């Protein structure tokens, strides 16, 4: 429910994404099954990162959800979304409880030991959120600070490399942001697009201009499931070439 700074969409390779819930949302189907027998493609995600995945009523919507639905349609399958903690996504895929993991997940060496990844479909950044009166002006100023991250995300991974920093881990991104507003931490490291939403919805916060890191995102598939991986890559290629990927992003993100 992957999951460093200010999201940048590149060309037709678009998007981003990244815990909580354990709630099933959207579409029909039962058990995870990537073959045609079940006709259901089960997606594991973490619906806490608007505009990529979040709840509208009882349904999980957003960029990632729309991409997965478009891929499922290309495969002639129905999509079923399982919402869970971000750090539970890869275990769900490796155990067969889900067919794919789609949650702004960065391809890293550690993750490649457990799952295979599709072609990159999104280019994004991780950003730093601070209070407007903070003395933190760039990522270099995070040294020795107390930093909030979402458990299991790339923000979590890279924040641990900051010298003398204390990393506070939260199950949900908004919980880290809430801790920042309450002065329990000095900054939050999180994906760029969700960061924009959190800053907009919480008065007194701002996002640093300088990116913390830049990342590419892809869809996680169980190791050895080459047939499904090939089908997903073909579908992503078709969606990119047709301009459908751009349309999905434009639906949720407007240029400012």
FILUM-626727 format. One record per residue: residue number from 0; residue in three letters; x, y, z of N, C-alpha, C in turn. Coordinates in Angstrom, 1 decimal, decimal comma. Last residue first. Layout:
BEGIN
REC  seq  type     n.u     n.v     n.w    ca.u    ca.v    ca.w     c.u     c.v     c.w
REC  NUM   ala       X       Y       Z       X       Y       Z       X       Y       Z
...
! end
This chain:
BEGIN
REC  seq  type     n.u     n.v     n.w    ca.u    ca.v    ca.w     c.u     c.v     c.w
REC  255   unk    -1,7    23,1   -12,2    -1,8    24,3   -11,4    -0,6    25,2   -11,7
REC  254   unk    -3,7    20,6   -13,7    -2,5    21,4   -13,7    -2,7    22,7   -13,0
REC  253   unk    -5,3    18,2   -11,7    -5,4    19,3   -12,6    -4,2    20,1   -12,6
REC  252   unk    -6,0    14,8   -11,3    -5,0    15,9   -11,1    -5,1    17,0   -12,1
REC  251   unk    -8,0    13,2   -12,1    -7,8    13,4   -10,7    -6,8    14,5   -10,4
REC  250   unk    -8,0    13,2   -14,9    -9,3    13,1   -14,2    -9,2    13,5   -12,7
REC  249   unk    -5,4    13,0   -15,6    -6,1    14,3   -15,8    -7,4    14,3   -15,0
REC  248   unk    -5,1    10,2   -15,3    -4,4    11,2   -14,4    -5,1    12,5   -14,4
REC  247   unk    -6,7     9,3   -17,4    -6,9     8,9   -16,0    -6,3     9,8   -15,0
REC  246   unk    -5,5    10,4   -19,6    -6,8    10,8   -19,2    -7,2    10,4   -17,8
REC  245   unk    -3,0     9,1   -19,6    -3,1    10,5   -19,4    -4,5    11,0   -19,0
REC  244   unk    -4,0     6,5   -20,2    -3,3     6,7   -18,9    -3,3     8,2   -18,6
REC  243   unk    -5,0     6,8   -22,8    -5,9     6,5   -21,7    -5,2     6,8   -20,3
REC  242   unk    -3,4     7,0   -25,0    -3,6     8,2   -24,2    -4,5     8,0   -23,0
REC  241   unk    -2,6     4,7   -26,3    -3,9     5,3   -26,6    -4,2     6,6   -26,0
REC  240   unk    -0,2     4,1   -25,1    -0,2     4,5   -26,5    -1,5     5,2   -26,9
REC  239   unk    -1,1     3,4   -22,5    -0,2     4,5   -22,7    -0,3     5,0   -24,1
REC  238   unk    -2,6     1,2   -23,0    -3,2     2,3   -22,4    -2,4     3,6   -22,5
REC  237   unk    -0,7    -0,5   -24,2    -1,9    -0,1   -25,0    -2,5     1,1   -24,4
REC  236   unk     1,0    -0,9   -22,0     1,5    -0,3   -23,2     0,4     0,2   -24,1
REC  235   unk    -0,7    -2,2   -20,2    -0,2    -0,8   -19,9     0,4    -0,1   -21,1
REC  234   unk    -1,1    -4,6   -21,6    -2,2    -3,7   -21,3    -1,7    -2,3   -21,0
REC  233   unk     1,5    -5,6   -21,6     0,8    -5,4   -22,8    -0,3    -4,4   -22,7
REC  232   unk     1,9    -5,9   -18,8     2,7    -5,0   -19,6     2,1    -4,7   -20,9
REC  231   unk    -0,1    -7,8   -18,3    -0,2    -6,5   -17,7     0,6    -5,5   -18,4
REC  230   unk     0,8   -10,0   -19,7    -0,5    -9,4   -20,1    -0,6    -8,0   -19,5
REC  229   unk     3,2   -10,5   -18,3     3,3   -10,2   -19,8     1,9    -9,5   -20,2
REC  228   unk     2,2   -11,2   -15,8     3,1   -10,0   -16,0     3,1    -9,6   -17,4
REC  227   unk     0,8   -13,6   -16,4     0,1   -12,4   -15,9     0,9   -11,1   -16,1
REC  226   unk     3,0   -15,1   -17,1     1,9   -15,0   -18,0     1,1   -13,7   -17,6
REC  225   unk     4,8   -15,2   -14,9     5,2   -14,5   -16,1     4,0   -14,2   -17,1
REC  224   unk     5,1   -15,5   -12,0     3,8   -15,5   -12,8     4,0   -14,6   -14,0
REC  223   unk     7,5   -15,4   -10,8     7,2   -16,5   -11,6     5,9   -16,5   -12,4
REC  222   unk     6,3   -13,6    -8,0     7,4   -14,1    -8,7     7,0   -15,3    -9,5
REC  221   unk     3,3   -11,7    -8,3     4,0   -12,8    -7,7     5,1   -13,3    -8,6
REC  220   unk     3,7    -8,2    -9,0     3,1    -9,5    -9,3     3,9   -10,6    -8,7
REC  219   unk     3,1    -4,7    -8,7     3,8    -5,9    -8,2     3,0    -7,2    -8,5
REC  218   unk     3,6    -2,1   -11,0     2,6    -3,1   -10,4     3,4    -4,3   -10,0
REC  217   unk     5,5     0,9   -10,2     5,1    -0,3   -11,1     4,2    -1,2   -10,3
REC  216   unk     7,2     4,0   -10,3     6,3     3,1    -9,8     5,8     2,0   -10,8
REC  215   unk    10,2     5,7    -9,5     9,4     5,2   -10,6     8,5     4,1    -9,9
REC  214   unk    11,2     8,8    -7,8    11,0     7,4    -7,9    10,1     7,0    -9,1
REC  213   unk    13,4    11,0    -6,1    12,5    10,7    -7,2    12,4     9,2    -7,4
REC  212   unk    13,4    12,6    -2,8    13,9    11,7    -3,8    12,9    11,6    -5,0
REC  211   unk    12,8    15,3    -2,1    13,6    14,4    -1,2    14,2    13,3    -2,0
REC  210   unk    12,8    18,4    -3,9    12,4    17,0    -3,7    13,3    16,2    -2,8
REC  209   unk    12,1    21,6    -2,7    13,1    20,6    -3,1    12,7    19,2    -2,8
REC  208   unk    10,0    23,0    -1,5    10,1    23,0    -3,0    11,1    21,9    -3,5
REC  207   unk     8,0    21,5     1,1     9,2    22,1     0,6     9,3    22,0    -0,9
REC  206   unk     4,7    22,5     1,8     5,5    21,4     1,2     6,8    22,1     0,7
REC  205   unk     3,1    23,4     4,9     3,6    23,7     3,6     4,5    22,5     3,1
REC  204   unk     0,4    24,3     7,1     1,4    23,4     6,6     1,9    23,8     5,3
REC  203   unk    -1,8    25,8     7,9    -0,5    26,0     8,6     0,6    25,1     8,2
REC  202   unk    -4,5    23,6     7,4    -4,0    25,0     7,5    -2,7    25,0     8,3
REC  201   unk    -5,0    21,0     5,5    -4,6    21,3     6,9    -3,9    22,7     6,9
REC  200   unk    -5,6    20,6     2,9    -6,7    20,3     3,8    -6,3    20,7     5,3
REC  199   unk    -3,3    21,1     1,5    -4,5    21,9     1,2    -5,5    21,8     2,3
REC  198   unk    -1,6    19,1     2,6    -1,3    20,5     2,8    -2,5    21,4     2,6
REC  197   unk    -2,9    16,8     1,5    -2,8    17,0     3,0    -2,5    18,5     3,3
REC  196   unk    -2,6    17,2    -1,2    -3,9    17,1    -0,6    -3,9    17,4     0,9
REC  195   unk     0,2    17,1    -1,5    -0,5    18,3    -1,9    -1,9    18,4    -1,3
REC  194   unk     0,7    14,5    -0,7     1,2    15,6     0,1     0,4    16,9    -0,2
REC  193   unk    -0,3    13,0    -2,8    -1,0    13,0    -1,5    -0,6    14,1    -0,6
REC  192   unk     1,9    13,8    -4,5     0,5    14,1    -4,8    -0,4    14,0    -3,5
REC  191   unk     4,4    12,9    -3,2     4,1    14,2    -3,6     2,6    14,6    -3,8
REC  190   unk     4,7    10,8    -0,3     4,5    10,9    -1,8     4,0    12,3    -2,1
REC  189   unk     6,6    12,0     2,5     5,5    11,3     1,9     5,5    11,6     0,4
REC  188   unk     7,7    12,9     5,6     8,2    12,5     4,3     7,1    11,6     3,7
REC  187   unk     7,1    15,5     7,8     6,6    14,3     7,3     7,2    14,1     5,9
REC  186   unk     8,6    17,0    10,8     8,3    16,9     9,4     7,7    15,6     9,0
REC  185   unk     8,6    16,9    13,6     9,1    18,1    12,9     8,8    18,1    11,4
REC  184   unk     6,0    15,8    15,9     7,1    15,6    15,0     7,5    16,9    14,3
REC  183   unk     4,1    16,9    17,4     4,7    15,7    17,9     5,9    15,3    17,1
REC  182   unk     2,5    19,1    16,7     3,9    19,3    17,1     4,6    18,1    17,8
REC  181   unk     0,2    18,6    15,5     0,1    18,6    16,9     1,5    18,8    17,5
REC  180   unk     0,8    18,4    12,8     0,0    19,6    13,2    -0,1    19,7    14,8
REC  179   unk     2,2    16,0    12,9     2,9    17,2    12,6     2,1    18,4    13,1
REC  178   unk     0,1    14,2    13,4     1,1    14,3    14,4     1,9    15,6    14,2
REC  177   unk    -1,2    14,5    10,9    -1,9    14,9    12,2    -0,9    15,1    13,3
REC  176   unk     0,6    13,2     9,3     0,3    14,7     9,1    -0,3    15,2    10,4
REC  175   unk     0,4    10,6    10,3     1,7    11,3    10,4     1,5    12,8    10,2
REC  174   unk    -2,2    10,1     9,6    -1,8    10,1    11,0    -0,5    10,8    11,2
REC  173   unk    -2,2    10,2     6,8    -2,8    11,3     7,5    -2,5    11,3     9,0
REC  172   unk    -0,9     7,7     6,2    -0,3     9,0     6,0    -0,8    10,1     6,7
REC  171   unk    -1,0     5,1     8,7    -1,7     5,9     7,7    -0,9     7,2     7,5
REC  170   unk     0,6     4,0    10,6    -0,1     3,1     9,7    -0,7     3,9     8,5
REC  169   unk     3,8     5,5    11,2     2,4     5,5    11,3     1,7     4,6    10,3
REC  168   unk     6,9     6,1    12,9     6,1     5,3    11,8     4,6     5,3    12,2
REC  167   unk     9,4     8,3    13,2     8,2     7,9    13,8     7,3     7,3    12,7
REC  166   unk    12,8     8,5    13,5    11,7     8,2    12,5    10,5     7,6    13,3
REC  165   unk    15,2    10,9    14,1    14,3     9,9    14,8    13,1     9,7    13,9
REC  164   unk    18,5    11,4    12,8    17,0    11,6    12,8    16,3    10,5    13,5
REC  163   unk    21,2    11,1    12,4    20,7    11,5    13,7    19,2    11,7    13,8
REC  162   unk    20,9    11,3     8,9    21,8    11,3    10,1    21,1    11,9    11,4
REC  161   unk    18,7     9,3     7,2    19,0    10,7     7,6    19,8    10,7     8,9
REC  160   unk    17,9     6,8     6,6    19,2     7,1     6,3    19,6     8,5     6,7
REC  159   unk    15,2     6,6     7,2    16,1     6,0     8,1    17,6     6,3     7,8
REC  158   unk    14,0     7,6     5,0    14,1     8,5     6,2    15,1     7,9     7,2
REC  157   unk    13,8     5,5     3,3    14,9     6,5     3,1    15,1     7,4     4,3
REC  156   unk    11,7     3,9     4,3    13,0     3,3     3,9    14,1     4,4     4,0
REC  155   unk     9,5     5,7     4,5    10,0     5,0     5,7    11,4     4,5     5,4
REC  154   unk     9,2     6,3     1,8     9,5     7,4     2,8    10,1     6,8     4,1
REC  153   unk     8,4     4,0     0,8     9,8     4,4     0,5    10,2     5,5     1,4
REC  152   unk     6,5     2,3     3,5     6,7     3,1     2,3     8,1     3,4     2,0
REC  151   unk     6,3     1,2     6,0     6,5     0,3     4,9     6,7     1,0     3,5
REC  150   unk     4,3     3,6     7,5     5,0     2,3     7,7     5,1     1,6     6,4
REC  149   unk     4,9     6,9     6,7     3,9     5,8     6,7     4,7     4,5     6,7
REC  148   unk     6,6     9,1     9,0     6,5     8,4     7,7     5,3     7,4     7,8
REC  147   unk     8,1    12,0    10,6     7,0    11,0    10,5     6,9    10,4     9,1
REC  146   unk    11,0    12,7    12,3    10,4    12,7    11,0     9,3    11,6    11,1
REC  145   unk    12,9    15,0    14,1    11,9    13,9    14,3    11,0    13,8    13,1
REC  144   unk    16,3    15,7    13,2    14,9    16,0    13,4    14,1    14,7    13,7
REC  143   unk    18,9    15,2    12,4    18,6    15,4    13,8    17,2    15,6    14,2
REC  142   unk    18,4    16,6     9,3    19,3    15,9    10,1    19,0    16,3    11,6
REC  141   unk    16,8    18,1     7,7    16,2    17,1     8,4    17,1    16,4     9,4
REC  140   unk    18,1    19,9     6,0    17,8    20,3     7,3    17,1    19,3     8,2
REC  139   unk    18,1    18,7     3,5    19,4    18,7     4,3    19,1    19,1     5,8
REC  138   unk    15,6    19,3     2,4    15,8    18,0     3,0    17,1    17,9     3,8
REC  137   unk    15,0    22,7     3,6    15,4    21,8     2,6    15,6    20,4     3,2
REC  136   unk    14,2    24,1     5,8    14,0    24,8     4,5    14,4    23,8     3,3
REC  135   unk    13,0    24,2     8,9    13,4    23,3     7,9    13,1    23,8     6,6
REC  134   unk    11,8    25,8    10,7    13,2    26,2    10,3    13,8    25,3     9,3
REC  133   unk     8,3    26,5    10,3     9,4    25,6    10,5    10,8    26,2    10,0
REC  132   unk     5,9    27,8     9,9     7,0    28,5    10,6     8,2    27,7    10,9
REC  131   unk     4,4    25,9     8,6     4,8    27,1     7,8     5,9    27,9     8,5
REC  130   unk     5,6    22,6     9,1     4,7    23,7     9,4     5,3    24,9     8,8
REC  129   unk     6,2    20,4     6,2     6,6    21,0     7,5     5,5    22,0     7,9
REC  128   unk     6,8    17,6     4,2     5,8    18,5     4,7     6,3    19,0     6,0
REC  127   unk     8,7    16,7     1,4     8,8    16,9     2,9     7,7    18,0     3,2
REC  126   unk     8,1    14,1    -1,0     8,3    15,5    -0,6     8,4    15,5     1,0
REC  125   unk     9,0    12,0    -3,7     8,7    12,1    -2,3     9,0    13,5    -1,8
REC  124   unk     7,7    11,8    -7,0     8,7    12,2    -6,1     8,2    12,1    -4,7
REC  123   unk     7,3     9,7   -10,0     6,9    10,5    -8,9     8,0    10,9    -8,0
REC  122   unk     6,0     8,2   -12,8     7,2     8,8   -12,2     6,7     9,8   -11,2
REC  121   unk     4,5     5,1   -13,8     4,4     6,4   -13,1     5,8     6,9   -12,7
REC  120   unk     4,9     2,7   -14,8     3,8     3,4   -15,4     3,6     4,8   -14,8
REC  119   unk     7,3     0,3   -15,7     7,0     1,6   -15,0     5,8     2,2   -15,7
REC  118   unk     6,3    -3,0   -16,1     6,9    -1,9   -16,6     6,5    -0,7   -15,8
REC  117   unk     5,9    -4,9   -13,0     5,6    -4,6   -14,4     6,5    -3,4   -14,9
REC  116   unk     8,0    -7,0   -10,9     7,3    -5,7   -11,2     7,0    -5,6   -12,7
REC  115   unk     7,9    -9,7    -8,6     8,3    -9,1    -9,9     7,5    -7,9   -10,1
REC  114   unk     8,9   -10,1    -5,1     7,9   -10,0    -6,2     8,6    -9,5    -7,5
REC  113   unk    11,2   -10,5    -3,5     9,9   -11,1    -3,2     8,9   -11,1    -4,3
REC  112   unk    13,3    -9,0    -4,4    13,6   -10,4    -3,9    12,3   -11,2    -3,6
REC  111   unk    12,2    -6,6    -5,0    12,5    -7,5    -6,1    12,9    -8,9    -5,7
REC  110   unk    12,4    -5,3    -2,6    11,1    -5,8    -3,0    11,2    -6,8    -4,2
REC  109   unk    15,1    -4,7    -2,5    14,5    -5,6    -1,5    13,2    -6,1    -1,9
REC  108   unk    15,4    -3,0    -4,7    16,1    -4,3    -4,7    15,5    -5,2    -3,7
REC  107   unk    12,3    -1,5    -5,8    13,5    -1,5    -5,0    14,1    -2,9    -5,0
REC  106   unk     9,9     0,4    -7,2    10,7    -0,8    -7,5    12,0    -0,7    -6,7
REC  105   unk     7,3     1,7    -5,3     8,6     1,8    -5,9     9,3     0,5    -6,1
REC  104   unk     3,9     1,9    -5,6     4,9     1,1    -5,1     6,2     1,3    -5,9
REC  103   unk     1,3     2,9    -5,6     2,4     3,8    -5,6     3,7     3,1    -5,1
REC  102   unk    -0,1     0,4    -5,5    -0,3     1,4    -4,5     0,9     2,4    -4,4
REC  101   unk    -0,9    -2,7    -6,2    -0,9    -1,4    -7,0    -1,2    -0,3    -5,9
REC  100   unk    -0,3    -5,9    -6,7    -0,2    -4,9    -5,7     0,0    -3,6    -6,5
REC   99   unk    -2,3    -8,7    -7,8    -1,4    -7,6    -8,1    -1,4    -6,6    -6,9
REC   98   unk    -3,7   -10,8    -6,7    -3,0   -11,0    -7,9    -1,9    -9,9    -8,1
REC   97   unk    -3,8   -11,9    -3,3    -4,1   -10,9    -4,3    -3,2   -11,2    -5,5
REC   96   unk    -3,1   -14,2    -2,0    -4,4   -13,6    -1,6    -4,8   -12,5    -2,6
REC   95   unk    -0,7   -15,3    -2,6    -1,8   -15,6    -3,5    -3,1   -15,0    -3,1
REC   94   unk     1,5   -14,5    -1,2     0,7   -15,6    -0,7    -0,4   -16,0    -1,6
REC   93   unk     2,5   -12,3    -2,6     3,3   -13,5    -2,6     2,5   -14,7    -2,1
REC   92   unk     0,4   -10,5    -2,1     0,7   -10,9    -3,5     1,5   -12,2    -3,5
REC   91   unk     0,5   -10,2     0,6    -0,8   -10,6     0,0    -0,5   -11,1    -1,4
REC   90   unk     3,1    -9,2     1,0     2,8   -10,5     1,5     1,5   -11,1     0,9
REC   89   unk     2,7    -6,6    -0,3     3,6    -7,7    -0,9     3,3    -9,0    -0,3
REC   88   unk     0,8    -5,5     1,6     0,5    -5,6     0,2     1,4    -6,7    -0,5
REC   87   unk     1,4    -4,8     4,1     0,8    -6,1     3,9     0,5    -6,4     2,5
REC   86   unk     2,3    -2,2     4,3     3,3    -3,3     4,4     2,7    -4,7     4,3
REC   85   unk    -0,2    -0,8     4,1     0,8    -0,8     3,0     1,8    -1,9     3,1
REC   84   unk    -3,1    -2,5     5,1    -2,0    -1,8     5,4    -0,9    -1,9     4,3
REC   83   unk    -5,8    -2,6     2,5    -5,0    -3,2     3,7    -3,8    -2,2     4,0
REC   82   unk    -8,4    -3,4     0,4    -7,7    -2,4     1,1    -7,0    -2,9     2,3
REC   81   unk    -8,8    -5,0    -2,6    -8,7    -5,3    -1,2    -7,8    -4,2    -0,6
REC   80   unk   -11,0    -4,9    -5,4    -9,9    -4,2    -4,6   -10,0    -4,6    -3,1
REC   79   unk   -11,4    -6,6    -8,4   -11,8    -6,6    -6,9   -10,6    -6,0    -6,2
REC   78   unk   -12,5    -6,5   -11,7   -11,5    -6,1   -10,7   -12,1    -6,1    -9,3
REC   77   unk   -12,9    -9,0   -14,2   -13,5    -8,0   -13,2   -12,4    -7,7   -12,2
REC   76   unk   -11,3    -9,3   -17,4   -11,6    -9,7   -16,1   -12,3    -8,6   -15,3
REC   75   unk   -10,1    -8,8   -19,8   -11,4    -9,5   -19,8   -11,8   -10,0   -18,5
REC   74   unk    -7,8    -7,4   -19,9    -7,6    -8,8   -19,7    -8,9    -9,6   -19,7
REC   73   unk    -8,8    -4,8   -20,1    -8,0    -5,3   -21,2    -7,9    -6,8   -21,1
REC   72   unk   -10,0    -4,7   -17,5   -10,8    -4,7   -18,7   -10,1    -5,2   -19,9
REC   71   unk    -7,7    -4,6   -16,0    -8,6    -5,7   -15,8    -9,5    -5,8   -17,1
REC   70   unk    -6,7    -2,1   -16,8    -6,0    -3,3   -17,1    -6,8    -4,5   -17,0
REC   69   unk    -8,8    -0,5   -15,8    -8,5    -0,5   -17,2    -7,7    -1,7   -17,6
REC   68   unk    -8,5    -1,0   -13,0    -9,8    -1,3   -13,7    -9,6    -1,4   -15,2
REC   67   unk    -6,0     0,0   -12,6    -6,2    -1,4   -12,4    -7,5    -1,8   -13,1
REC   66   unk    -6,5     2,7   -13,1    -5,6     2,0   -13,9    -5,8     0,5   -13,8
REC   65   unk    -8,4     3,3   -11,1    -8,8     3,4   -12,5    -7,8     2,7   -13,4
REC   64   unk    -6,8     2,9    -8,8    -8,0     2,1    -9,0    -8,4     2,1   -10,4
REC   63   unk    -4,9     5,0    -9,2    -4,5     3,6    -9,2    -5,6     2,6    -9,4
REC   62   unk    -6,5     7,3    -9,0    -5,7     7,0   -10,2    -5,4     5,5   -10,3
REC   61   unk    -9,7     6,5    -7,4    -8,4     7,2    -7,6    -7,7     6,7    -8,8
REC   60   unk   -11,5     4,6    -4,9   -11,4     5,2    -6,2   -10,0     5,9    -6,3
REC   59   unk   -13,3     2,2    -3,2   -12,0     2,8    -3,4   -11,9     3,3    -4,8
REC   58   unk   -16,6     2,8    -1,8   -15,7     2,4    -2,9   -14,4     3,0    -2,9
REC   57   unk   -18,4     3,8     0,0   -17,8     2,4     0,3   -16,8     2,0    -0,8
REC   56   unk   -17,4     7,1    -0,3   -18,5     6,2     0,2   -17,8     4,9     0,5
REC   55   unk   -14,5     6,8    -1,6   -15,6     7,7    -1,9   -16,8     6,8    -1,5
REC   54   unk   -11,2     6,5    -0,4   -12,6     6,1    -0,4   -13,5     7,2    -0,8
REC   53   unk    -8,3     6,2    -2,6    -9,0     6,7    -1,4   -10,5     6,3    -1,5
REC   52   unk    -5,4     6,6    -4,4    -6,4     5,6    -3,9    -7,0     6,2    -2,6
REC   51   unk    -4,6     9,1    -5,5    -4,2     7,8    -6,1    -5,1     6,6    -5,7
REC   50   unk    -4,6    11,6    -4,5    -5,7    11,2    -5,4    -5,5     9,8    -6,0
REC   49   unk    -4,9     9,9    -1,4    -5,6    10,6    -2,5    -4,5    11,5    -3,2
REC   48   unk    -4,1     7,4     0,1    -3,3     8,3    -0,6    -4,0     9,0    -1,7
REC   47   unk    -5,2     5,2     1,3    -5,0     6,3     2,2    -4,2     7,4     1,5
REC   46   unk    -5,7     2,3     0,7    -6,6     3,5     0,2    -6,4     4,7     1,1
REC   45   unk    -3,6     0,3    -0,6    -3,7     1,0     0,7    -4,4     2,3     0,4
REC   44   unk    -4,2    -2,9    -2,2    -3,8    -1,5    -2,1    -3,9    -1,0    -0,7
REC   43   unk    -4,4    -5,6    -4,4    -4,1    -5,2    -3,0    -3,6    -3,8    -3,0
REC   42   unk    -6,8    -6,9    -6,6    -5,7    -5,8    -6,4    -5,6    -5,5    -4,9
REC   41   unk    -7,6    -9,6    -8,5    -7,7    -9,0    -7,1    -6,5    -8,1    -6,9
REC   40   unk    -9,7   -10,2   -11,1    -8,3    -9,7   -10,8    -8,3    -9,0    -9,5
REC   39   unk   -11,6   -12,9   -12,1   -11,5   -11,8   -11,2   -10,0   -11,5   -11,0
REC   38   unk   -12,1   -15,2   -13,5   -12,5   -14,0   -14,1   -12,4   -12,8   -13,2
REC   37   unk   -11,5   -17,8   -12,8   -12,3   -17,0   -11,8   -12,8   -15,7   -12,5
REC   36   unk   -10,3   -18,7   -15,2   -11,3   -19,5   -14,5   -12,2   -18,6   -13,6
REC   35   unk    -8,1   -17,3   -16,1    -9,5   -17,0   -16,7   -10,6   -17,6   -15,9
REC   34   unk    -6,0   -16,5   -13,3    -6,3   -17,2   -14,5    -7,8   -16,9   -14,9
REC   33   unk    -5,6   -15,2   -11,0    -5,1   -14,5   -12,2    -5,4   -15,3   -13,4
REC   32   unk    -7,4   -14,8    -8,2    -7,2   -15,7    -9,3    -6,8   -15,0   -10,5
REC   31   unk    -8,6   -14,6    -4,9    -7,6   -14,1    -5,9    -7,4   -15,2    -6,9
REC   30   unk   -12,2   -15,2    -4,6   -10,8   -15,5    -4,3    -9,9   -14,9    -5,3
REC   29   unk   -14,5   -13,3    -5,8   -14,2   -13,8    -4,5   -12,7   -14,0    -4,3
REC   28   unk   -16,5   -10,5    -7,1   -15,5   -11,5    -7,2   -15,2   -12,1    -5,9
REC   27   unk   -17,0    -7,0    -8,0   -17,4    -8,3    -7,5   -16,2    -9,3    -7,6
REC   26   unk   -16,3    -3,6    -6,9   -16,5    -4,7    -7,9   -16,8    -6,0    -7,2
REC   25   unk   -15,2    -2,3    -3,8   -15,3    -2,2    -5,3   -15,4    -3,5    -6,0
REC   24   unk   -13,2    -3,4    -1,1   -14,0    -2,4    -1,7   -14,1    -2,6    -3,2
REC   23   unk   -12,6    -4,6     2,1   -12,8    -4,9     0,7   -13,6    -3,9     0,1
REC   22   unk   -10,3    -3,5     4,5   -11,7    -3,4     4,0   -11,7    -3,7     2,5
REC   21   unk    -8,0    -2,9     5,9    -8,4    -4,3     5,8    -9,9    -4,3     5,4
REC   20   unk    -6,9    -0,2     7,1    -8,2    -0,6     6,7    -8,5    -2,0     6,8
REC   19   unk    -3,8     1,1     5,5    -4,7     0,9     6,6    -5,9     0,1     6,2
REC   18   unk    -1,6     3,4     4,5    -1,9     2,1     4,9    -3,0     2,0     5,8
REC   17   unk     0,7     5,2    -3,2     1,1     4,5    -2,0     0,0     3,9    -1,3
REC   16   unk     1,4     6,7    -6,5     0,5     6,2    -5,5     1,1     5,7    -4,2
REC   15   unk     1,4     8,1    -9,8     2,0     7,8    -8,5     1,0     7,2    -7,6
REC   14   unk     1,7     9,1   -13,3     1,1     8,7   -12,1     2,0     8,5   -10,8
REC   13   unk     2,7     8,1   -16,6     2,1     9,0   -15,6     1,9     8,3   -14,3
REC   12   unk     4,2     8,4   -19,5     4,4     7,6   -18,3     3,9     8,4   -17,1
REC   11   unk     4,0    10,3   -21,4     2,8     9,4   -21,2     3,0     8,4   -20,1
REC   10   unk     5,8    12,7   -19,6     5,3    12,2   -20,9     4,0    11,4   -20,7
REC    9   unk     5,7    12,3   -16,2     6,5    12,5   -17,3     5,9    11,8   -18,6
REC    8   unk     4,8    14,1   -13,4     4,3    13,2   -14,4     5,2    13,4   -15,6
REC    7   unk     6,1    14,2   -10,2     6,2    14,8   -11,5     5,8    13,8   -12,5
REC    6   unk     5,4    15,0    -6,8     5,1    14,2    -8,0     5,3    14,9    -9,3
REC    5   unk     7,6    15,6    -4,3     6,8    16,3    -5,3     6,6    15,6    -6,6
REC    4   unk     9,6    12,6    -3,1     9,0    14,0    -3,0     8,3    14,5    -4,2
REC    3   unk    12,5    11,1    -2,0    11,1    10,7    -2,1    10,2    12,0    -2,2
REC    2   unk     5,7     2,6     0,6     5,5     3,7     0,0     6,0     4,3     0,1
REC    1   unk     3,7     0,7    -1,7     3,9     1,0    -1,5     4,1     1,7    -1,2
REC    0   unk     0,3    -0,2     0,0     0,0     0,0     0,0     0,6     0,4     0,0
! end
